[in-house]
Amino acid sequence: MPQISEQDWRRERLVALVHRFGGKAALGRELGFRDGAYVGHMLSGERPITEKFVAKAHAVRGLAGWFNRPSEAGTHPLSEQSGHAELAGRIAAADPVTRRLIELALLESDADASAQLTPSLRSLVQAAKSLIKDVEDPR
């Protein structure tokens, strides 16, 4: 089975990343761009997806290894190899608000990362967890 080119692989991963962030503009802003134009140029093939861009994306919390191929050493996003394909698919298919809530819950549970949360976001996540506990274990 022939292996796809590095640019084609990166473009596939970029498409998934755009979907994860809810659009080109949202991803572009997360990566420090004014809007999604640069991301759109990479998606269309007008611009290459460079090592510099990949490094910038990998520096964003939760995206380390996003552009790595499954056979590369190091971290790779949830994949069939990690046994989490179904969960990754369900998260990817969720609406942007749900994906953001999942991300916030994961950040809140990580002592180092929770510093990124504002007090109101931390309170929101804790309230959601409390509601879920009450619904699932009403005692």
N, C-alpha and C positions, 0 to 999 in steps of 0.2 A: 504494500500500500504506500503510494508516494506521500511524502511529508509536504505539507503546505509551506509556502514561503514565510519568512519571518514577518513581512509586512501584512500578508493575508491573515496570519495568526493574530497579530496585534490588532488588526482591524476587527476581527471577530470578537476579541476581548473588549475592544473599545465600544462596540455595539452593545455588548452585555453591560458594560459600565454605564453607558448613557441610559440604558433602560433602568438600571439600578438607581440612578440619581433622578430619574423622572424627566430627563431631557438634556439636550446639549448645553443649554444656557446654565442649568443648575450645576452640571458637571464642570463647565468652564469656570464658573464663579468659585466652586470648591477648590479648583486647582490654581486660583489666583488670576484668571483672565477676566476681562470686562464682561464678556458674554460667551455664547457658544459658537461664534464664527470659526475660531481656530479649530475647535473640536470638529465642526462640520467639514472643514477643509481636509482634515485627516480622514474622516469617514468616507469622503468622496474620492480620496486618492490624490487630491490636489497638493497635499503636503504629506511628507512621510511621517510616520510615527517614530520619532527619534529616541535614542537612549536617554537624552535629556528629559523628554516628556515622560518616558517610562519611569525614570528616577523620581520625577516630581509626583507622579501618581502613586508610586510605591511609598512615598514619604507621608501620604495621607493615612491617618489611622484607619485600620481595617482593610487597607488595599495593598499591604506588603505582599509581593509576589503575584499580584493580579495578572501581570503580563507574562509570567513564567509559563513555559510549556510543562505539561504534567511530568515529563521525564527529567526536568531540570531539578537539581538539588535545591533545597530550601523550601520555603512555604509556597503554597499554591492555594488559590481560592477553593472553597468547597467543591469537590468533584467526585466522580464515580470512584476514583482511587481512594478517597478518604472515607467512603461509605456513607456520605451525606448527600448524595445526589438528589434524593427525593425532597429532603428538607431545603436544599439550595434552590431547587426548582419552585417549590412552594413560596419561598421568600421572594425569589425573583418575580414571580407572577403576582405578588401582592401589590396593592396600590402604594404609591409613594408615602402616604401618611403611615400606613402599617409598617412599611420597611423602616421608616424613621423611628417609630416607636420601638421596634425590635432593636435597632442600633442603640437607642437611648438606654434601653434595659440592659444591654450588654455592657455599655460604658459604665452605667451605675454600679454594676456588680464587680467591676475591675477597679481596685483601689487606686492604681496609678492613673487610669483613664478618667475616673470620676471627677477629677479636678477640671475637666473640660466642660462639665455640665454647670449651667447656671443654677442658682438655688431654686428657681421656679421649675426648671426642667427636672431637677433631682426630686422635687416635691411631687411633680406630676407622675414620675415613674414609681415612686414609693406609694402614691395613692392608687395607681393602677394595680400594683402588686397586692396591696391590701384588699382591694375590691375582689380581685381574682381569688385570693385566699378565702374571703368571706363567702363567695359563691360556691367554691369547691369544697369547703369545710365549714358549714354554717354553725356547727355546735351550738 
